[in-house]
Amino acid sequence: MADMDPSNTLGAAPLTRGRDENLEVEEVVEIQDEQSAESVKNDDSSSKKDTKMVKKGGWKYAIILLANQGLATLAFFGVGVNLVLFLTRVLGQGNAEAANNVSKWTGTVYICSLIGAFLSDSYWGRYLTCAIFQVIFVLGIGLLSFSSWFFLIKPKGCGDGTLVCIPSSSLGIALFYLSVYLIAFGYGGHQPTLATFGSDQFDDSLESGMSSRAAFFSYFYFALNVGSLFSNTILVYFEDSGWWTEGFLVSLGSAVLALAAFLAPTKRYRFVKPYGNPLPRVAQVFVATMRKWNVVRPTNPEELYEVEGPESAIKGSRKILHSTKFVFLDKAAVVTENDRHGTEINPWRLCTITQVEEAKCVMKMLPIWACTIIYSVIFTQMASLFVEQGDVMNAHIGQFRIPAASMSVFDIFSVLISTGIYRHIIIPTMRLTELQRMGVGLVIGIMAMVAAGLTEIQRLRRVIPGQKESELTIFWQVPQYVLIGASEIFMYVGQLEFFNGQAPDGIKSLGSSLCMASIALGNYVSSLMVNVVMMITTRGGNDGWIPENLNEGHMDRFYFLIAALAAVDFVFYLVLAKWYRPINVDQDSVRGGTGASRQGAVVEELEQV
């Protein structure tokens, strides 16, 4: 239990960073104990005996991580982009059931990001977390390739839209679900941790380091879409033609290559040690507040408790300056008579301002995060209803039939083009804040749903009686995919920058994972909406909005419903964005220390008070 006490877990090694202007390398000093740390400060020559100088970090190794992201994404989307068609064609599921299963699976992918972020920040560190989850990811794709080869694709080439597959055995179906959820667990735990690990390669105490970190998040999302480009063109064509196992094997090869690329420069990365479990720290603030509920909060924040000196009391974290939001939590930092006369610090009764502000940061970010969930409902339609919609449109160019899932290539091209515009035009000239960019993304997402609804109206008008496909060309879907792609850059890159930048040092990975968690809940909400809409619209023997035969439904109304809910959500978002105040880190502070010396210093300070 000692490691739950921030006064007992302040053991991050001090770092001495080289001030190279281009930040290509970082000089990291690994301090073995408190005495060697002091010797570094006072005597450079004697410090050579207790330290080891290593050049680490910078763009060279960040680019390797971007390559890892691209390869891992290629592997992931090689499975995910056509999953809805695999469920309908190979496993024989209905449209609504398949769409729901894809939404639940995609939601699981991103909810697992919270698990990865927690383990990364608290115990394993970012490097080890990335490595472990990538191994799980590789195992999942390997099992999927095996199960599809031996149990599911019978006869060979089935699931192409013409040749019907033999119903799968219970064992085959069980292996399939085990494999895809291993993939969800592995990729979900890896992605947000990799984003934060990449940003760790730059020193955010320098202006150039901050600029490089912001650029990294844009290129991170760029790499994601470059990786998915191959999956959404070549692989999707092979799988749509019934070559499912071959497509999964290509994904497996890409995942193995991604893991090898990640492991190769292990000794050259710039590492940040785990900060300890943040949950007890946040809980201590609320418990201390309740225990001091009747205590009068001082009007002068300087009277609140904070440790002396440049170090924070939280392991590895800089000090955070007092803010005026959720001021009732300040009571946790009020020093009472019991605190003054105690022989040791009880963190469940007295917290530092930094610890209180860490809890405040979480509370301030959560309402903003909640408003991004409806956008993720919009985003998830690309992997489910957009594909089902395209599958009943005229997708032929001569004798060649365009796979419905490959239409997402227009989303990818939109992302790639929008990234350049975003980085080199919008940010330098318009200087929008992260919150403003996220708002722009939500508005463009609403426009995408309206475009999808209008396309569905036109598709239904051109249905040929007795036929599955409408006469309307599948290229009518291009605007909705392009708009989704443009909105992603503003919303998801904005989220990565916002949640990572606004999260305190001790929960950086958790901040990055909030973006993925938003996608997770968006998928679950989408699945819930489909179920509720179908339950309501099928009353009285009606076919409902999303029936098995989409030509007899009204999917356009479902798209417009999402657009209307997003518009209401946008109003709430504007209010919360105006209310939000950013985190204010003490730039003169340093990462917190550890050991009995910290405990003694805290007790001594309280006695002086």
N, C-alpha and C positions, 0 to 999 in steps of 0.2 A: 504493500500500500504506500510505501514511501515515495514511489515514483509518481503518485498522483498529487503529491504536495509540491506546488511550484517552488516553494522555498527549499525543497530538497532535491530538485531535479533541474538544476541550473547549470548543466555541465557541457555546454557546447564549447568546443575548442575555439579560442580567439583566432581570427583570420587576419593576416596582413596581406593586403592586396597590392599588387603592382599597379602603378598609375600609367600604364601604357595607353596612349591616346586612342589607338585603333582597337584596343581591347581584344587583340587576337589571342593573347595569352594572359593568364592570371598567375601571380605568384602567391601560392598558398602556404602558409606556415602551419604545420601541425604541432600544436603545443601539447606536451605530454602531461604537464601538471601545472599547478598554480605558480610554483617557484620558477619553472622555466618560462612561464608567461611573463613574470616580472623581469626576468633576466633579458628577455627580448626588448622590453621597454627601456631598460637602463644600460645594456651593454651588448652592442651588435656582435662583437667578437665572441663573447662567451655564449651567445645564443646559438652559435653554430654547433655546439656540442649537444644541444637539446632539441634541435629542430631539423627538419628535412625540407629543403627547398625543391618544389616541383612546379613546373609550368603546366597550367591546366586551363581548360575552358576556352571561350571565344567562338567566333563564327565557324571556324574549321570543324569543330565537333558538333556545333549546333546543326550544321548542314548534314552531317551524318545522321542525326536524329530526325531531320526532315525527310531524308531518304528512307529511314526506317518507317516513318509515318506513312509515306506513299506506298511502300511495299505491303505493309500490314493492311492498309485500307484496300489495296487491290485484292488481297486475299479475302478480306471481310465482305466486300461488296460482290465478289465472285460467288458468294453464298447468298447474300441478302437480297440482291437486286432482283433475282428471279424466284425468290422463295414463295411468293404468293402463287405463281404459276406451278411450281413444284407441288405445292399442297393440293391444287385443284386437278392437275393433270396426272400426277404420279400417285398421290394418296387419295384422290377422289373426293376432296372436300368441296363444299359449296362456296359460292362467292363471299357471302357474308361471314361464314365460318373461317374461311381462309384469311380474309381481311382482318378479322379479329385476332386470329392466331399470329399473324405477322405483327400486328400492333403490340400484342403482349410480348412477343419475342424481342422486338426492337426496344420496347420499354425496359425489358430485363437487361438488355445490353447496357443501357445508359444508367439504370439504377445501380448496376454493379460498379459504376464509376465512383459512387460514394464509398463503396467498400474499399476499392483501391486507394482512393484519396485518404481515407482514414488510416489504413495501414501504412501508407507512405509517410504521412505527417507524424504519426504517433510512434511507430515501432520500426518498420523495415527500412525507411528511407526511400527516396524516389528511384534510385538505380535498381535496388534489389526488388522493389515492387514491380517495376517494368519488366525485369527479367523473368520473374516467377509467372506473371500473368501472360507473358508472351509464350512461355512453355505450355501453359494450359491451352492457349489459343491454338498452337500447333497440334497438340494432341486432339483437340476437338475437330479440326479440319481433317486430320488423318482418320479419325473414327468415322466421320461423315463419308469420306471417300470409300472406306471399307464397306460400310453398311449399304451405300447405294450400289456398289459393284456386286455384292453377294446376295442382297436381300430385296432391294427396292426396284431397280431398273430391270424388270422382267416382263416381256422379252427385251433384248438389247435394242436401244433406239426408241423405246416407247416414251410417252410424255411429250411428244412433239406437236401435239394438237390434233394428230390424226390417228396414230397407233396407240391404242388403249393399253395401259399397264395392268398386269395381273394384280389383284388385291394383295397387299403385303401381309406378311405374317406378323403376329404380335411381337416377336423378337425383333424383326426388322424395324417396326415402328418405334419400339422402345429404344433401340440403338440410335435411330434417327433423332429422336427428341433429346436423348442424352448428349449426342454430338453437337446439335445446334445450340443447346444451352451451355455446353462447355465453351463453345465459340463465343456466345454472349458474355459469359463470365470473364473469359480471357481478354477479349477485345475491350470490353467495358472497363475492366480494371486497369488496363494498360494505357488507354488513350489520354485521359486527363492528367495522369501522373507523368506521361511523356511530355505533355505540353508544359507543365511546370518545371520538369527536369531540363527541358530545353532552355527555358527562360533563366534557369539557374546558371547557365554558362556565361551570363553577363552580370557585371557588378552594378546593381541598381543604386549604389551610393553616388555614382557618377552620372552626369547628364547624358553622356554618350551611351552609357550602359542602359539607362532608362529608354532611350530612343531605340537601341538595338532590341530590347525586350519587346517593345511595342511592335516593331517590325517583324519579330519572330512569330508572333501570334497570327499576323496576316499571312506570312509564308507557311505557317503550320496548316492553316485552313486551305491554302493554295495547294500544298503537297497532298492533303487529303483528297482533293478533287482531281489532281493529276493521277493519283493512284486509282481512283474510281473510274477514270476515263476508259482505261483498258477493259475493266470489268463490264462497263455499260455499253461497250461496242463489240469487241471480239468475243469475250466470254459469254455475254448474254446471247449472242447469235448461236454459239455452239450449244448452249444449254437449251435454247428455244428449239433447236433442231433435234433434240433428243440425246445429245452428247453430254449428259449431266455429269457422269463420273469423270470424264476427261476434263470438264470445267473445274470440278472440285480438286482434281489433282494439280491443275495449274495454280489454283489458290494455295494448295499445300506447299508447292515449291516456292511461291512468293513469300509465304509466312516463314518458312525455314530460312530463306535468304535475308529477310528482315531481322530475324533473331541473330543470325551470324553477324550482320552489319552492326547491330547494336552492341554485341559483346566484344567485337574486335578492338575498339580503342578504350577499353574499360579503364586503364590506368591513366588516361589522359583527360577524362571528364573532370569537371569542377563539381564537387559534391557539397551538399548541404545536409547536415546530420538531422535525424528526426527530432522533433521538439517535445515529444511526450504526448500523452493522451489529452486532448483539449476538452473532452467532455467533463471531467471532474473540475477543471478550472472554471468553465462556464457555470456548472452547477454550484460551485462554491460562492459565486457572486450572488446568485438568486437565494441561496440558503442564508448567506450573511445579511442580505437585504431584509429577508423576512425576520431574522432574529433581531434586527435593529430597526424594525418598522416604526417604532415610536420614537426613535432618536431624531432629533432635529438636524436637518442637513444644513451645513454652513453655506452662507451665500458666497463666500470666497473659496473658489476651488483650490487655492493654494493651501488651505487648511486640511485638505483631504490627504490621505496617506499615500506616500510613494517612497521607494527606497532612494537613498542618497547616491550620488555618483552617476556616471554615464551608463552603467549597466542596468538592464531591466531585471526584474525578479523572475521573469518567465524565461525558461531555457531557450536560447537561440533567438529571442525576439528583442526588437528595439522598443524603447518606451513610446507610448502613445499619449498625446496630449489630451487634456480634458475637452469634452464636447457638451453641447447643451441639449442633446436628445436623450430621452429616457432618463432624466435626471434622478428619478426615484432610486435608480440603481446606485447612485453615488453614496447612499447610506452604507453600502458594503465597505466603503473606504473611510468611513468616519471613525476616528480613534476615540474609544470610550475609556472610562476608568479601568475597566477590566483588562482592556488591551494594554494600557500603560504599565500595569503592575504584573502582567503575566511574565513568566520566565521563558516562554517560547511562543512563537507565532502560531495561532490557530487559523489556518486559511479558510475555515468554515465560519469564522467570525469576522476576520479582517482581511480585506483584499487591497491590492495596490490599485492606483488609478489605471495603470496599464491593463491590469486584469479586468477591471470593470469595463474599460473601453473596448476590450476584446469581445466581451459579451454584448456590448452595445452595437458593435459592428455587425455581429451576426443578426441581431434583431433589426437593424436598419436595412440589411441586404435582403432579408427574407420577403418582405412585401414586394420589392422590385422583382425578385426572382419569381414570385407567384404570378405576376402579370405576364411573364414570358411563356407560361405554360400553354396558353391558347394559341400562341404563334407556333409552338411545336405540334399542336393539333393540325395546323395548316401544313407544316413541313412533312408530317408523316403520311399525308395523302399521296405523296409521290410514290411511295413503296407499296401502296395498296390500291386505293380506288382509281388513281390515275392510270395504273397499269391495267386494271380491269376495264376501265373506260376505253383505253387504247386498243385492247384486245377485241373489241366489238366494233372497231372502225375500219375503214378501208385503208389497209396498211401495205398495199401492193404498189411496187414500181416495176411495171412489166411483169415478169415472172417471179421477181424477188419480193418476198414478204418481210417487212420491217418488224422485228420483234418489238412488242409493245413496251417492254421494260427498257429497251435501248433508247427510247425517246428522252430518257433522263440525261442523255448526252448533251441536250440543249441546256439543261440546268447546269451541267458541268462547264460548258463553254461560257455560259453566262457568268458563273463564279470566277472563272479564270480571267475573263475580260474585266469584270467588275473589281477584281482585286487590284489590277493595275490602276484603274480609275480611282479606286478608294485610297490607295497608298500614295499616289503621285499627283492627284488633282484635288480630291475632296478634302483629305486631311490637311495638306499644306495651305490650301486657299480658304476653305470654309471653317476650318478649325472647330468642328463639331465635337462636343464632349461625347463620352461613351454612352451616356444616357440618351442624348439626342440621336445618336446613330441607331441605337436600339429602337427608338420610336419611329424613325424612318423605315427601318426594317419591318416593323409591325404594319405600317401603312401599306407598304409594297406587298406584303403578304395578303392583306385584305383584297388588294387589286387582283392578286393571283387567283383567289377563290371566286371572285366575280367572273374572271375570264374563264375559269373551269366550268362554272355554271352556265355561262352563255354558250360555250362549246357543246355542252351536253344538250342544251335546248335544240341547237342546230342538228346534232346527231340524231335525236329522237324524231325530228321532222323528216329525216331522210332515211328512215328505216324501211327496208324492203320486206313486205309481209312474207313470213315463212322462212326468212334467212336470219342468221346470227349477226352478220355484219351490216353496218349502215353504209350508205353510199358516201358519207362524209369522210374526206381524207383525214388520216391520222395527224397530218401536219397542222390541223387546227389546234392541236394541243401545244404547239410551240410557244405561244404567248404565256400560257400558264407556267410552263417549265422555266422560261426565261425570267419571268417575274419572281418565281421562287428562288432562282439562283441569285438574282440581284438582292433580294431581301436577306438571304443567308449571310452575305458579306457584312451587311449593316447589323443584323441581329446577332449572329453567332460570334463573329470576330469582336463585335462590340461587347458581347457578354464575356468572352475570354479575357479581354483587356480589363473590363470593369470589375468582375468578381475576383480576378487575380490581383489587380491593383488595390482594390478596397479591402481585401482580406488581410488581417494581421499576419505577421511573419509566421506565426505558429500554425496557421491553417491555410497556407497558400494553395496546396493541392486540393483541399476541400473547396476553396473558392473556385478553382478551375472546374471542379466536378459539378458545381451547381448548374453550369451550362448543359452538361450531359444529363443531369437529373431532370432538368426542365424538359428535355426531349423524352425522357423516360415517362414522366407523368403525362406529357402530351400524347404519347401512344396509348397509355392506359385510359385517358379521358376520351380519346378517339374511339377506342373499343367500346367504352361505356356508352358513348353517344350513338354508335351504330346499333347497339342492343336496345337502347331506349327508343330510338327512332323506329326500328323495326317492330318493336312491341306495340307501339302506338299506331303506326301506319298500316299494320296488317289486321287491325280489328275489323270485324264484319266481313271477313273473307277476302279483303283486299290484298293485292300483291305486295304492297309496301313500297318504300322509296328505293330499296336496294335488294330486289328479288334475285332469284337464280337467273332469270332471263332479264337482263338489264333493259331490254327494249320495252318491257312492260312496267318499268319502274319510273322513278323521278329522282335520279341522283342529283340533278340540278338543284333541287330544293335543299338537299343535304349540304351542298356546297354553299348555297346562299345562307343557310342557317349558321354555318361556321363563320362566314364573313360578318354576319350581324353580331354574333357573340364577340368576335374579335374587335369590332367597332366599339362595343360597350367597354370591353377590356381596355381599349386605347384611352378612353376617357379617364378611367381609374389610374392608368399608367401616368398620364400627364400630371395628375394631382400628386402622385407619389414621387415622381421625378423632381417636381418643384420643391417638395418637402425635404428631399434627401440632402444631407450634408456629408461631404467626403471625409475619409479618415485623415487625421492629422498626426503623422509620425514625427517624433522628435529626431530631427536629422543629426543632432549632436550626440545622440545616444549610440551605444554599441550593443552587440548581441550579449544577452545575459550570461553570467558566469554560473558557477556551481560550487558545491562543497560546504564544509562547515564554516568557512570564512564568510560566506554569504549569510548563513543563518546567524552567525555572531554579529555581523554588521547590522542586520535587521533588528535584532533584539536590542543592541546598543542604541540604535536610533530611536526606538520606542521609549527607552528609558529616558533619553534626553527630552523627548516630547513631554 
